[in-house]
Amino acid sequence: MNAYSQCFPATSELRPQNDALLLPNEFDLVQEIEARRRRSKFLPSKLFSEPSWDMLLYLALRTVQQRRVTTSELVNASGAPYTTGLRHLQSLSDEGIVEIRCDHLDRRRKFISMSRETLGRISLAIGCAQAA
């Protein structure tokens, strides 16, 4: 087994024997987010702009922390202009990566969530997983 296969298991390994998904842990997600922010301090951030990925990392972190995320909170986490962030959020929703739900108490507010499978795929993408 080489280093690559240790960091990035095959998609079939998303589900271990006990049928649990491999999920990212909070520490690894925070490290990934901080590394992206550090990079933008030294290099022009417009060269590495990935609003969708920034939103997914933030949403994964908040999901692991068991906190709900609103549309505006997630768009702000992308670091992109608001309308650009909304377009990326809609693309993520269209692809089935995230789900947008209305708040039943306040119809003006919407909450964003992701499936456990998406969380597992993010874990694989950042190369860190723990059984849950």
Order of alpha helices (4+ residues) and beta strands (2+ residues): alpha-beta-alpha-alpha-beta-alpha-alpha-beta-beta-alpha-beta
